[in-house]
Every structure is written in C-alpha cells, then in structure tokens.
Amino acid sequence: MDFLRQTGIKTVDLAGYSFGAWVIAQMKRKDAADAIILVSPPAAMMAFDAAASIPNLKLAVTGSRDEFAPPDLVKRLVTQWNPTAAFAVIPGADHFFFKFTDRLAEILGQKG
C-alpha cells in the first residue's frame, strides 16, 4: 500500500472474494485502503478474529445459499466491522455465484 502511494497513486481500493476477503480482513492497517469490498468472506470456515474493525469497509456481498459465508453470520460481522457499510444478499446464489455473476457485477457497480 505504501509503495502504491509513493508512486503517486492517490486512491487505493481493495476488493477480495472468499479467501481474498479473509486476507484483506487480516491486514494490520485496514485504514490504509480508501475503500474495502468483501465478497463472500468465508466466516463459517475461517476465523475472522483479527478483524475487530474494518473502518473503510464500504460493501459486503454474499449469496443466500452460501454455506461458507452464510448471510446471517456475514451480516453480524459486517455490523461489527463497520455499521455504516452496505450489505447485500443475492437470493439463490451460492458461494460461487454460478448464474448470478451479472447480479453480483450490478451490485458491485452500484456500491463499489
């Protein structure tokens, strides 16, 4: 992150899907990113203990049938991480968003 800023890049946003969302949540300096988007953070299978707060979290998305990122669990975590962050559930979608990628792209385009 520091390297990107040193090269003159003024805005650094991060987005992670599944394990990538977990990696972002483990960052020590979560405030180094201007905005963070998490797609299907796998809270049912990985510990998110290091993520007590994600101040720049703007959006979290999961599917209603996502067994690795169950909507109720992800919503509870999002509320803890940043109560002002948007949270979206795609009805019918599982963890891989098969046949729901257009809807996912639409949500990311609106709020991302």
LINZI-V902838 format. One record per backbone hydrogen bond with DSSP energy under -0.5 kcal/mol. NH is the residue of the N-H (numbers start at 1). CO is the residue of the C=O. If there is no record, write none. Layout:
nh: {NH/NH}
co: {CO/CO}
//
This chain:
nh: {5/6/7/8/9/13/14/16/18/20/21/22/23/24/25/26/26/27/27/30/32/33/34/35/36/37/38/39/40/40/43/44/45/45/46/51/52/54/57/58/59/60/61/62/64/65/66/67/74/75/76/77/78/79/80/81/82/85/86/88/90/91/93/97/100/101/104/105/106/107/108/109/110/111/112}
co: {1/2/3/5/4/11/35/37/39/17/18/18/19/20/21/22/23/23/24/28/29/30/12/12/56/14/59/16/38/61/41/68/42/68/42/48/50/81/54/36/36/86/38/88/90/93/63/65/70/71/72/73/74/75/76/77/78/82/58/60/62/89/90/94/97/97/100/101/102/103/104/105/106/107/108}
//
